[in-house]
Amino acid sequence: MTQLTINIEDKSILPHLKKILNAIEGVSIAKPEKKRKCGLDEAYEDVRAGRISHYESAEDLFKAFGI
């Protein structure tokens, strides 16, 4: 099977192009794979969203968790 990658700048023509390609026998459109986030990317996202806590010492951390 031969694959062809097409870059389209104008997204408004995409539905028309898909319709044309689906009408051609033997041509199929592959769905793009979603990029999985690694742990580091998830951590950066947490920092950007403010889902982090800062403690001055380990003792303060333990107090916050009731230990």
C-alpha positions in Angstrom: 0.0 0.0 0.0 1.3 3.4 -0.9 0.6 6.4 1.3 0.4 10.0 0.4 0.5 12.8 2.9 -1.3 16.0 1.9 -0.9 19.3 3.8 -4.0 21.6 3.5 -3.8 25.2 4.6 -7.5 26.1 3.9 -9.5 23.9 6.2 -12.8 24.9 4.5 -12.0 22.7 1.5 -11.4 19.6 3.7 -15.0 18.2 3.7 -15.1 18.5 -0.1 -11.7 16.9 -0.5 -12.7 14.0 1.8 -15.9 13.5 -0.2 -13.9 13.3 -3.5 -11.3 10.9 -2.1 -13.9 8.6 -0.6 -15.6 8.4 -4.1 -12.4 7.0 -5.6 -12.3 3.2 -5.4 -9.2 1.9 -3.5 -8.6 5.1 -1.7 -9.1 5.3 2.1 -8.5 8.1 4.6 -6.5 7.2 7.7 -7.4 8.9 10.9 -4.5 10.7 12.5 -3.1 9.1 15.6 -3.4 11.1 18.8 -0.1 11.9 20.4 0.1 10.4 23.8 1.5 12.6 26.6 4.5 11.4 28.5 4.7 12.0 32.2 6.9 15.1 31.8 4.4 16.7 29.4 1.6 16.0 32.0 3.7 17.6 34.7 4.3 20.7 32.6 0.6 20.9 32.0 0.0 20.7 35.8 2.4 23.6 36.4 0.8 25.7 33.7 -2.7 25.0 35.1 -1.5 25.8 38.7 -2.1 22.3 40.0 1.0 22.3 42.1 1.8 22.8 45.8 4.9 24.3 47.4 6.1 23.5 50.8 9.0 25.1 52.7 10.2 21.9 54.2 9.4 18.2 54.5 7.9 18.9 57.9 5.4 21.3 56.3 4.5 18.7 53.7 3.8 16.1 56.4 1.7 18.6 58.4 -0.4 19.3 55.3 -1.1 15.6 54.9 -1.8 15.2 58.6 1.2 13.0 59.2 
